[in-house]
Amino acid sequence: MSFTVYLSGEIHTDWREEIQRGAEAAGLDVVFTAPVTDHDASDAAGDHLGPACEGFWRDHKSSKVNGIRTKTLIEQSDLVVVRFGDKYKQWNAAFDAGYCAALGKPYVTLHGEEIVHPLKEVDAAAMAWATTPAQVVEILRYVLRA
């Protein structure tokens, strides 16, 4: 079985690469997709639409352009992994999880125990909560090979 997995959320660590390496080492047939993880490029996604006089409008335009990619890739995925890091609040990741829940798209959350309480509703709709990328790989191994 082949699977497409969208890797949503935190962009400041190498968790995506850890999952990809683990899936490859396990010989899993998985295609990974992700948002634009270059922060500056993401922030500038709407700059080609013309100058914005305020920071809000630049963010607004760029979030809509980024949303085209995010919506499309989530809808095309078989599973979404939503990573919440401990350094920044990832409101976009929470939005992605909510979108998955609304679509009935299965998702797994990936975060530390220290943020279980603020993510209780997000975790409640998830199919699983993982604390390490290795646990995500094991979920993929089970789903694809059981």
N, C-alpha and C positions, 0 to 999 in steps of 0.2 A: 504494500500500500504506500502511496506517495502522499505527502502532507505539505501544505503551505502554512507557515507559521509567521505571524506578524509580531515583531518584537517592539513593544511600545514602552515609552517612559524614559526614565533617567538616562542622561547622555554623558555623564561625567566619569564613568568607570567602564571597564572592558567586559561587563557581564554578557553582552551580546556575543562577543568573540568566544567567551568561555562556553556558552551554549552551542555555538556553531562548531567549535573544535570537538566538544563532547559528542555531538550528534554524528560528526564525520568519523570519529574514532570508533563509534558504535556501529558504523555502517548503515545509518538510518537514511532513508530516502526522504529528505526534508529540504524544501526550498524556503529560505528565510527572507523576509522583507522587513523594512523598517522605515521610520520617518527619516527626514534629513537630520543627521546628527551633528553637522557642523553648525554650531550656534549662530555664528555671524551670517552664514548663508541662509539659514532659516529665517532669521530676523529681517533679511533683505529680500525675501521671496516676492514681495509685492512692489519693490522699489521701481521696477520697470513700468508700473502703471501711472507714474507721474509723481511729482513731489507732494509730500504731506507736510502741512504746516505745523502739526503737533505730533508728539510721540504716539498718542492714542491712535491716530489715523494710520501711521506707518504700521503699527502692530496689527491693527484691524485688517488692513489690506493683506499683509503677509500671512496672518492666520487663516484668511480665506483661501489664499493660494495653497498654503500648506495643507489645508483641510481637503482639498481635491485629492491629494496623494493619500492622506490618512484614511479618508472615507473609502476610497477605492480599494486600497490594500487590505483594510479590515474586512470589507465585504467579500473580497476574493479569498480570504484566508480560511483555513479549516480550524485553526486555533490561534488565539492571541495570548501572548505573555505580556503582562503589564508590570513593569518594574517601578517600584517606589524606592528611591534612594533615601539616605538619612541626612543628606546635606541641604537639599532644596525641597520646597513644596512643589510637587509636580501636578499642578491642576490639570494640565493637558492629559496626563496619564489617567487621572480620575474620570475625565470626560470620555476618554477612549473606553474605559471599563464600562461606563454607563451606556455608551453607544453599543458595545457588545451585548450588554444585558438586554437592551431594547430590541436588538436584532435576534436575540436567542442564540448568539454566537458564543461558543464555549471559550472561556478564558481562565487563565491561571494567574494569580498574583504572585509577585516575587518581592519580598521585603522582610526586614528584620522584625523581631518581636516587639521592639520598643514603639512601633507605630501601629500595633494591632488595634488599639482603641479608636484612633481617628479613622481607620480604614474598615471598621466593622461592617458597614453597609456594602462597601465594595467587595470585601471578602465573602460576605454572605451570599452574593450572587455568583461568585467564582466557583469553578469546578474543583479547584484545589488552591491551597496556599503553600508556596515553597519559600524556603529561606536561603537556598543556594542555587546557583545555576546547575550544579550537578543533579539536584532533585528534579529540575525541569527536564533535564536530559533523560532521567529515569522515567518520568511520566511519558515522554515521547517514545522511549523504548517500549514501554508497556503497551501504549496505544497502537503502535505500529507493528508490534511483533506478537502480541498475546494471542 
